[in-house]
Amino acid sequence: MLSLQSEEKIRLALYVQKAALHFIDASRAADKCQIPEEVVQAGFSIDPDELASIVRSHDLKRLESHGGLEELARKLSVSLEKGVCPREISNRRRIYGLNKFVEKPSRPFLMFVWDTLRDLTLIILMVCAVISVGVGIATEGWPKGTYDGLGIILCVFLVVLVTAISDYKQSLQFRDLDKEKRNIQVHVTRNRNRERVSIYDMVVGDIVHLSIGDQVPADGLFISGYRLSIDESSLSGECETVNIDKGRPFLLAGTKVQDGSGKMLVTSVGMRTEWGRLMVTVSEGGNEETPLQAKLNGVATIIGKIGLAFAVLTFLVLTARFLAAKHGGITKWTMDDALSLLNFFVTAVTILVVAVPEGLPLAVTLSLAFAMKKLMNSRALVRHLSACETMGSASCICTDKTGTLTTNHMVVTHIWICGEAKTVECNRLGNALKSSIPEKAAKALVLGIFLNTSSEVVKGRDGKTEIFGSPTETALLEFGLLFQKDFDAVKRECKTIKVEPFNSVKKSMLALVALPSGGLRAFVKGAAEIILGMCDKIVGKDGESVSLSVEQRKDIANVIDGFGCKALRTLCLAFKDIENSSDDSIPDSGYTLIAVVGIKDPVRPGVKEAVQTCLAAGITVRMVTGDNISTAKAIAKECGILTDDGIAMEGPDFRGKSTREMKLLIPKLQVMARSLPLDKHKLVTMLRKELKEVVAVTGDGTNDAPALHEADIGLAMGIAGTEVAKERADVVIMDDNFKTIVNVAKWGRSVYINIQKFVQFQLTVNVVALITNFVSACVSGSAPLTAVQLLWVNMIMDSLGALALATEPPHDGLMKRPPVGRNAHFITRVMWRNIIGQSLYQLAVLGILSFEGKRLLKLNGADSASILNTLLFNTFVFCQIFNEINSRDMEKINIFRGMFSSRIFMIILVSTVVLQIVIVEFFGTFADTVPLSLELWGISILLGAVSLLVAVILKCIPISTPNYTENVKHHDGYELLPSGPDLA
């Protein structure tokens, strides 16, 4: 599964390569090269490249020259009925290859180091460091003259190393997630047994079963099927579907089944497929830029420009003061003078390094990657990074019923047949129930179940009966097997002429079969009301067809409604005998109703609690289902979705409303039953465009793709969902569970909040560092924080700060607040309050220490200036450490909640404190620090800890919350910075 952008690349590559490939294939055909000895010894009679080129070039003549499909299967030593024997799989992989593509090797770690080193500000710093070493040695000698320069180089090295390691780990994680996206499951027949295997485990000779929405997993040939049509647009770019039959049997990997069903023989896999050969030219990685990353990059640019202005001003002020105080005028220069100017320049560049918040995009990447990994463990595969951001803003979830709110483990519990409703206890038919159904009616029921199905009944390896198909089909077949054990015998007796598979538009499935006694019979099953409308007869009490009266039609409608009120999924089965005709069209009226079946699909455990969690979080849950209104209402009430003042309506009624009526109706709409995919699409469009909601929508069918694409967050079902639906979705819910959807919303909110925490933390550091150095330079002529010290703070602020704050796990409190507004500013009033309050406190502390520190602390002696500067640096760092703790919660006073259970946060916090002690006490030569007494250490820590008290005072200041009624779509991004006086 690839993004649309990657598919465009593939199409371009295809047009370039197609002529060359056909020329090569034609050359091979002309050469008639002999079969390699290795292939013959393995028991096969056709060369892998020859076999691949037949399908790739769509060459019917070459296929016929090999004897057609059956002879080709013989050359591959495979039976079209039995499939591949498991013991042959390794042999086939050795000869015909693996179904894997040759991927471009992942970028080595050194490339990430190189990318980081290419940062312009770091290059300038390294050049200045080298010059500083040279000038220092010339003026102060070896090794004293190298300390400043080597200190800067060491800090740059640490910044580069931490950034490169972080980027490298994220690239590996995205690569693993990318592989998981492409690991789809396919149905194959092996040794007469039908089983699900990974696409990577397929081999040449496998018999693959295809149905609507599936991705063709390899190149192959059509064996049999019904109305199989393929969408080849991902390869050819052509929008029209291709009908596959005996006259056009070629199937290509990477294409999609648009309609129908069928079986195919795999002829080439991996790099011998057309898809595989083109994949060499395309690489897909996890380097997509999310809207929030793009916006934060813009913010980083603005802050960087402000930092550049401060850096230039600082350099000019320091230089001006130096020149004004310089002895001998500006005409006489010494090496010491040059070194002073160089140090001023280094300080200015370092201020720029600190000001540029490169940690903002890093924080987004870290938070998203962390959330993606955790969600993968929770059975949710995030296909698009932006979905993680947007899901936190979701204000509405439009969910399917079957399999999402319910268990999708279905069983027939009620049946109406021959005018009577009967209960099926635990799927066991007692003698009384069997004897109450006439033989003719029972036979019609069995034929209606067995002959009109897309599922298969097979014997497993352990000898037990297994059913492969949808849960609904499985429930019906399990019920039918109670009447007739031999499914295959019934299928063999009757020849299936035509099948129209079920889809969500028709809500029915039809089959035309030739009976052994002669004549044709059409079978239909599907939505109860629709099938009842197609019938004019019913199977009577003696098993014969009788006319359906108006009164009987009302009674049956009441039965359907009664089954629905019991939360049963209702289906009708019917048949119609047809005279032999050359026309194989299946009629849509005049049927005889066999039975009404009620299927129980219990609500999943925990769904009601999950719905309540959504409601508490300001997220409206709407059920959109194809089931009848009675069933939908019963399930919705059980789940807590349908309330007393809520509206439940059917799709036809909804689509008949005007836009104005819909706008008035939708806010109270909680259940839509008997809906078509277009109804879901219309609902999603109205919610987004007219009501400005952020909509998450679930889907599993091919026809759900438009709604999934239109929604802010498309959620495809991993079990019941088709590959087409998964490809259009932003998130794949691997276990089809509504609770998992709520978990995705919780993690989405966590991502958004974590990034806000980091932005608050980083902007506070930026403001304090810039103003402190600039004011000090203007007043005293020197910067209190040196280049090495600022680089260390930069690493605390960017890399370590991002890692600590952006990877905090979510807590239940996140789901007790409303979603983020569509037009809400990313930097909220609460954040501005905290940033400004903490900045003022830190500036006051550093200002007092800087200008009155010697007097207040009674520092005397030759080293008093060094001690004071070290104290300033130490206090500044501890203010940031405690501010990091403050930033864990922007509104709650208890910022220690969950802190000690957050392993990553605690490791980084403790590591930062230990490294600060080591730098001050043992690396003073490089960091321009001197060892401090315990008393001064205590003062630094105490002044930093006071910021906790400041945070408590700030959080007691009431701040009005923004309006949450408007919400945000991930395609549009977020508004980050306030305009005008409104800071919200």
ROMAR-715142 format. One record per residue (C-alpha): x negated, y, z negated. Coordinates in pm, whole numbers, plus 32768, in hexadecimal, padded with zeros to 4 digits. Each point is the difference from the previous one (the first is absolute). Layout:
REM ROMAR-715142
XYZ...
//
This chain:
REM ROMAR-715142
8000800080007F66814480738057816E7FE7809980AE812D7EBE80C380347F397EBC801580FF7F7080F47FCB812A80E57E8A7FB77FFD804A7E97805980DB806581257EF180E2808B7F027EEB7FDB80EF7F1080AB802380D2813A7E888022801B7FBA7E8F7FCD81247F5A80B27F74800A81617EAE7F7D7F8C80A07EE87F3680D67F9081257ED1800780E47F3E7F267F0B81267F117FDA80277FE781797E8D7FB78023801B7EE97F0181297F6D80B97F41800881457ED17F5D7F6480CD7ED97F767EEF7FCA7F037FEA7EAE7F5E80807FBB7EA47EE480187F037F8A7EB57F72804680797E9D817080328058801F7EA6809A7F597F577ED780F380B37F1681237F5A80BA807B812780CF8019802A81797FFE8176803A7EF8810C7FCE805A81087EF57FAF812580E780C87F6B811F81297FC97F197FED81647F7A7FE8809C8158813E7F52807D80D880B17EFE7F3F8144800280258027817A81697F7D80067F977F0F811481217F1080447F487F5981227ED97FA17F2480F07F847EF680AB7F2481047EAF7F8A80817FC37F757EA4814C7F48800B80DA80FB7F47804A801A7E8E801F7E8A7FB67EBC7FA680AE7F4E81237F5A80787F807EAE7F757EA8805B7EB0809C8054800880A57EA980537EAD7F61813B80867F5C816B7F91800080FF8113803C80E47F4E7F087F0D7F9A7EEF7F09811E800F7E967FF27F8C7F8B7EF47F0F7F61809E7EC97EC37F3080247FC08099815A800181697F877E8D801E7FB67FAC7F66815280E080F880B57F6581257F477EA67F898066805A7FEA81728105811080337F9F80F27EEB809C80A57ED0812980EA800D7F3181217F7E7F78813380A97E99806F8001800A81307F237F0C811C80027F177FD47ED8804D80D97ED57F2981337FD67ED27FB67F267FCD80B47EB77EDF80CC808B80EB809E80FF80D580887EE67EC580867F5A7FA180A58148815D809B80287FEB80927EA37EA18087803B807B80BA813580C180F37F227F78815980547FEE80817E9A7F437ECD7F8C7F0B802681237FC1816A7F9E7FC87F967E977F077EF180667F4080F280DE7FF780FC7EE37F8F7EED7F107EDD7FA580E57F9C816F801F802280237E867F147EDB7FCC7F01809880EF8012815E7F6B80097F747E9E7EC37F3580307F5381308096805E80E07EDA80187F197ED47F377ED2806F80437E8D7FED80E27F797F6C80A981287F56804980AE814880C77ED6808780FF7FE67EE8810780F280897FF17F7581627FFB7E927F95812380427F1380D3808381207F9B7EDA80DF80597F097EEC8158809E7FD08041800381777F9C7E91800F80F87FAA7EE8811B80C380AA7FB97F52814B7FEB7EA97F5F8145801F7F3C80BE808A812E7F777EF980EF80507EDF7F138163807F7FD68038802981787F647EAC804D80DF7F4B7F05813680A8808C7FA27F9F81657FDF7E927F98814F800D7F5180AF809A812D7F647EF880DF808D7EEA7F25815680A380047FEB801E817A7FC47E88801E812B7FBF7F1E80DB80D080E87FAD7F1E812680267EBA7F40815F7FA1806F80A77EAE7FD0807D7F33812A80D47EC780247F587EDA80B2804E7E92803A7EE97F167F9B80237E887FFC817C80298028800D80DA7EC78057817080167F2F80D57F167F9181657FBF7E93804E803C7F2B813880057FC0809881557E8D7FC87FBC80397E857FDD80A07FCF81577F507F2C810780247FC08174810E7EF8803180DE807A7EE38176800D8043807681537F7F816A805E7FB6806181668059813380C97F9C80768169800F7F0480F37F6F7ED97F107FFD7EA9805C80837F757F0E80FF7ECF7F7B7F457F307F83812880097FD6817980D97EE0806D81087F6480DF81797FF47FD480867EA57FAD8172803B7FC080E981017F6C812F80DB80268002815D80997E9A80407F947F98816380587EAF80997FA87F9581667FC77EA7802080A17FE381797FCF7EE57FD77F057F2C7F71811B808D80848146809C81477F91813E7FA180BE813F80387F3880D47EF980B180137EAB7F5E7F8E7EC780B980E97ED380147F447EBD7FC280707EBC80A37F787ED980C67FC180E581297F3F80FA7F2E7F717F377EDE7ED780D67F9A7FF580907E9F7EED80EC7F887F7B80367EA1806281457F58814E802480B5814F7FFA7F4881397F2A8022811580F58057811E7F068017804B7E8D80037F307EE17F807F167EFA808C7ED37F1C7FE17EA9803580977EC67F3480387EC880B77F8B7EFD800481187EFC80F67F7F7FAF80A47EB67F20810E7F737F0A809E80EE80817F3D812E815080AF7FF28037814780B8804D80A67EB27EBC7F7A7F6B7F2C80778122808F815C7FDE7FDB80067E867E8780138030802D8166807A80DE80697EE07FB0800D7E908103804D7EFC7F9280747EAA808F80A07ECE7F84815C8059814D80A68045802181557F5F813C80247F3580C881467FFB7F9780497E9B7E927FC5805B802580F08124809D81097F237EFB7FD17EEF7EEE80228105809A81508056800080637E907E967F8D7FE37FA680E0812580A581307F5E7F557FBE7EB27EB87FC580B7801C815580A8804080A17EAD7ED27F437F787F2E807A8128805F81667FB17F9F7FD07E937EB97F5680657FA0811D80EB805C81057EFB7F3D7F487EF37ECB7FED80DF801A8170805D803080707E967EDE7F2A7F817F1F8078811B805F816D7FCD7FBC7FF17E8C7EB67F4A803F7F8D810380FE806981207F1C7F317F767EE17EDC7F8A80D97EAD80947FA47F33807F811E8127805380E080877F33811E7EC0800F80CA7F327F1A7F22806C7E947FE57F727EDB7F41804C7E8E800980C180297EBA80DC810680A580447F18812380527EE67F0F80F480E17F4580B6805B814280087E91806280977FA87EAF8108810E803280537F698153800C7E9F7F6D80EC807C7EEE80E280A2810680087EC280D580467F317ECA812580E37FA780817FB9815E7FD27E897FCC80C780127EBC810A80DE809D80427F1D812880F57F007F6E7FA07ED780D580937F2E7EE98164805C806B80127F1981327F337F017F3B810580057EEA81177FBE80FB7F427EE0809D7FA97F677EB0816280207F7C809C7F73813C7F0A7EE1801680337FAD7E91817B8008802C7FEF7F2D813E7F327EF67F5380E97FF27ED381357FFB80DE7F6D7EE480CB7FE37F3B7EBC816D805B7FBE806E7F7581528013814680C57F22803581317FCD8171804E7FCD802681777FEA817C80087F4880C27EF380F48122801381187F1C7F847F577FF07EAB801981787FE0815F801E8089809C7EE57F3A7FC180CA7EC780E6810D808E81197F13806A8156807E7F9680CD7EF380AB7FD37E8D804B80E17F6181077FE17E8D7FBD807D7EC180A080C47F0F7F2A7F9B7EA5806E7EAB7F977F837FAE81557F6A810880257EF580537E8D800C7F237ECB7FEA80347F99816D802D7E9C7F8381577FB4808B80F07EE17FC581637FBD807E80E9800F7ED48157803880A380A77F9881458153803F809B80617EF480FE81477F73808080C1810A7F477F6C7FBD7EA97EED80A07F317F187F0B7F547EE180227F0B7EB87F4D803F7F647FAD7EB17E838004800B80137FAF817480917EA97FB981377F8C80BA80D47F197F3180DE7EF48097813280D87FC67F70811E80CE7F887F198116814D7F52801A80B9814B80087F548068814380817F4C813A7EFA7F4980C9803080DE81317FD4813A7F2E7ECC7F727F537F687FA581518045815B808E7F6480987EC77EC37F2B80227FDF804F8173803681727FBB7EE77FFD7EFE7F057F1A80AD8022806E816C801481767FC57EC280387F3A7EA5808880377F757F337EDF7F6F7EA37FFC80217ED97F157EBA7F3E7FED7F5E7EF67F2C7EE180827F2D7EBA7F477FCD808D7F777EBB81317F7580B780F081017F6E80ED80C580DC7F968169803D80C1811780A87F4B811480BC80D08134803680A2812B7F5D80997FD67EA481608019808E7FBB7EF581067F597F277EFA813280157F1D80E87F9D811D7F237EDE80707FE07F7E7E9B817B80047FF080227F5681537F0B7EEB7FA080F57F957EF180F07F9881167F017F7D80FB7EA17F9D7F977F6B7FD9815E7FD3815E80897F2C7F8F812981037EFD806C810B810C80227F1080E180C07FA37EE480ED816B7FAA804E804E815C807F7F3780C980F97FD5816E7FA8803180D281387FE6815F7F7B7FC680B17EB58034816D7FA67F37802F7EBE808680C77EDD7FAE81717FF1807181157F1E80CB80B1810E80E37EDF80697FFB7F687EA280417EAF80A07F4C7EDA809E808C7F3D81267FA57EB680A580857F4D81337FD77E847FFD80607ED980DD80C17EFA7F397FB27E8C802E816D7FC380597FED810281158057816D80117F6381307F5F803680917EA77F9D81557F807FB080317E917FF0814A7F477FAD805F7E9B7FC281477F5280A0811F7F4081517F857F8680DA812280767F5B800B815780247E8B8040816780017F82804B810E80FF7F7E7F1A811580ED7EE57F9D81677FBC806980127E9D7F757F9A7F477EC47FB87E987FA8813E7F8E7F5680387F0D7EE27FF67ED480EE7EC0807580A580A9807581407FF3815F808E813780CD7FBC805A816680517F9781087F05812C80C67F897FF881637F7F80527F857EA47EE67F0080097F0E810B8078805C80D67ED17FD37ED47F177EA77FB780907F9F81707FDE80697FE97E917F297EC77FD87ED680BB8095804381257F1780217F147ED67EB27F5980507F62815B801E8087806B7EAD7F4A7ED47F6D7EBC809380937FF47EED810A7F768030815B81177F9C80EE7FD57F62815880F97F6E80F67FC37EDD80EC80D07FCC813B7FFD7F46814E809E800D815880187EEB81027FAC806F816080387F56814C7EC57FA980C37F8E813480BA7ECC807580BB800A813D7F2D7F477FCC7EB78085813D7F5C80877FD47E9F815F808F7FC6804280FE7EEE816E7FAD7FBA80F97EE27FEF7F477F3B7EF280857F087F047FA280507E987F627ED57F517FAE80867EA77FAC812B7F267EC67FBE7F347FA080B67EBE7E8980057FB57F7B80607EAB7EC480D47FF57FB9805C7E947F7C81557F9A7E8D7FFC7FB47F9D800C7E917F98815D7F9780A480B48126810480AD7F267EED80857F1B7F3780708131812E80BE8088802E80A97EAE7E8F80618005803580A48154813180C07F8A7F40807B7ECD7EEA807380EA80F080CB80D67FFD7F03811C81527FAC809980277E93806C80E87FBA812880547EA5807D80137FDC817C80697EA08065809F7F3C811980DF7F3E7F108170804B7FD4807581167F1C80817F1F7EE97EBA7F3F7FDE7F338140801480CE80AD7EF07FF07ED37F197E847FE4801D7FD4817B7FE580C9800A7EBD7F397EDD7F737EBA80B780528079814B7F6F7FF780AF81548176803E802B809180E27EF5816980677FBC7FDC814780BD7F307F6A811B80777FBB81617FEB7EB280B7805C7FFA81707FC97F39813E7F17805A811C81128039810780AA80FC7F1A7EB580B17FBB7F9C8024816B8158808F80517FC8812B7F1B7F90815680797EB780977F8C80B880E97F1480C67EE07F6B7EC27F337FD77F54811B7F42811F80097F09801A7E857FEA7E947F8B7FE77FAC808F7EA581017F107F6A7FC97EE280F67F6D7ED67F45805D7ED380D680197FD8817980807EAA806F80207F6381597EFB80F580767F437FF581487E908062801A8071814480A780D7804D7ECD7ECE7FDA7F237F3980DD80EB8112810A7FFC80147FF87E847E8780277FDC7FFB811E80FC811980B87F4B7F5A7FD27EAE7EB680898080806A811280EF814180837F657FDC7FB17E8E7E8280287FF37FCC7EBE7F3F7ECA7F25800480837EB180747F6D7EA67FD180B47EF980CC7FDE7E868008801F7F2F813A7FBD7EA0807980847FE481637F7D8079814D812780ED801C7F9E80A27EB57EC2808B809F809B81548060807C803B7E9B7EB17F927F6E7F4F80F380E680F2811E7FB97FEB7FD97E867EF880AE7F2F7F957EAB7F7E80577EC380C180027EC77F2A7FFC7EB780C2804A7EB27F627ED67F14800280C77EBA7FF4813E804980C37F6E811980D47F9E7FE0816C7EA98069807A809D812180BE809A80867EBF7EB87FD57F427F4080BB810C80EC81287FEC7FFB80077E847F1B80C27F1880097EF97EED80437E8B801680B17F707ECD7F647EA67FFB80FC7F657F10813680B78089804E806F7E9B80A4814C7FA47F31800C7EC17EC8801080D88091812F80B7802D80B17EB17E987FA67FA97F8D80A1814680BD813E7F9F7F597FFE7EA97EA57FDD80988053811180FE805180ED7EE57EC27F967F4E7F2E805481348099815A801A7FDF804D7E8C7E9B7F7A7FEE7F9180E1811B80A781287F567F427FAD7EBF7EB77FFE80BA804A814580B8805180A87EB37EBA7F7D7F6C7F2A80628129808B815D802F7FBF804B7E907E927F9C80277FE380C98141808C813D7F667F237FEC7EC97EBD7FA580B88027811081088061811A7F167EFD7FA37EF57EDB800180F08076813480BD804480D87ECD7EBE7F947F597F3D804E813C809A815B80107FCA804C7E8F7EBB7F567FA37F5F7FC281507FEB7E867FD680EC7ED98028802E7F3F7EB9804E7EBB80B87EDE7F8D80DA80167F45814A7FBC7EAC7F62810180407EEE8108806D80FA7FC07ECB80D680347F237ECF814880B77FB5805D7FD6816D7FD87E887FE380D07FF77EBF810980D380A980137F6081587FA07E92800680247F947E94812C80E37FC280B57F7B81317FB97E9A7F99807A803C7E9C813F80C3804580697F79815580077E947F9080E0801F7ECF81147EF6800D816D806E7FF980CF80077EC281797FDD7FD0802381747FBD7FC58044817381557F68804C80B280E27F097FCA813F80C4809C807A81467F487FD6814A7F18810F808280AD810680D57FD68006817B7F8A81697FF77F6C7FF67EA37EA0808A7FEB7EF87EFE7FB47F5F80E47EFD811F80367F10803F810E7EFD7F9E7F097EF17EB37FC580AD7FBD81768026804F80307E8F7F057EF37F9D7EF3807480F68015816D7F9A80177FB47E8A7EDB7F0E7FFB7F2E80E280E18035812C7F1D7F9E7F357ECE7EC57F7280A27F998153808E802E809F7EAB7F2B7EF47F557EEC800B81058006817D800B7FDD80227E867EE77EFF7FF87F5280A181267FFE81647F78801B7FD17E857F807E9E7FD77EA880577F79809080E87EF9811E7F1C7F957F287EC87FF07ECF80BC7F7A7F1D7F7C81117EA280907FEB7EB37FA780907F677FD2815680E97EE58063814580AA7F948063804E81697FC97E95806880C87F807ED4811D80F2804C800B7FA081707FFF7E8F7FA28119803D7F0980C480B8810D7FD07EDE80F380587EFF7EF6813880BC7F918070802D81697FE07E89804380BB7F9D7EC3811480F8805680297F45814A7FF97EAC7F52811880657F1180BA80B0811A7FF47EB580BC80BB7F677EDA80F48127800280457FC8817080827E9E7FC3815780967FBE8058815D8076813A80277F2E80027F0E7ED97F4580617EC27F8C7E9D7FB67EF07FE281057F687ECF7F5381267F1E805D7F787EDA80C77EA3809680117F507EE67F4980AB7EFA80D87F8C80AE813E7EB87F4780327F7A80CF81238048814B7F507F547F937EBF7ECD7F7880B47FD3814780BF803D80D47ECA7F047F437F2B7F047FF381208018817880327FBE80457E8E7ED77F0D7FF57F698091813E802981627F7A7F417FA17EC37EED7F5880CC7FDF812A80EC7FEA81027EE87F1D7F3B7F187F1A7F4780F0800C80A581577FDB81697F987EDA802C80EA80DE7FCA812F8146808E7F747F6A813A7F6480787F997EA67F617FD37EAB80637F097EEE810F80877F1B802A7FD67E8C81247F357F7680A081457F917FFB808F815F807E7EB5808F811E80187F0A804D8165806C800A7F98817180E77EDA7FBB80DD80CD7F178029811B80FA80577EFF810D80F87F527F1980B0814A7FB6807B7FF0816980E37EE67F8980A480F47F0E80148104811480B27EFF80D880FF7FBF7EEC804581787FDF80208022817B80F57EDC801580DB80AA7EFD8030812580EE81497FBE80B97FE47FF3817B81347FF080DF7FFF7ECA80DB8029801E817981367F9980BE7FF27E8E805681277FF680EF7F2A802681357F067EF5804C7ED87FAA80D97FBF7F20812D7EA77F6980307FEF8069816D8022816D7F967F0C80047EDC801280E67ED47FF681747FBD7EDA80297F187FB981677FAE80F781067F888057812880D68051814C7F63805080267E9180B67EB27FE07EF27F137F8680E57ECB8004
//
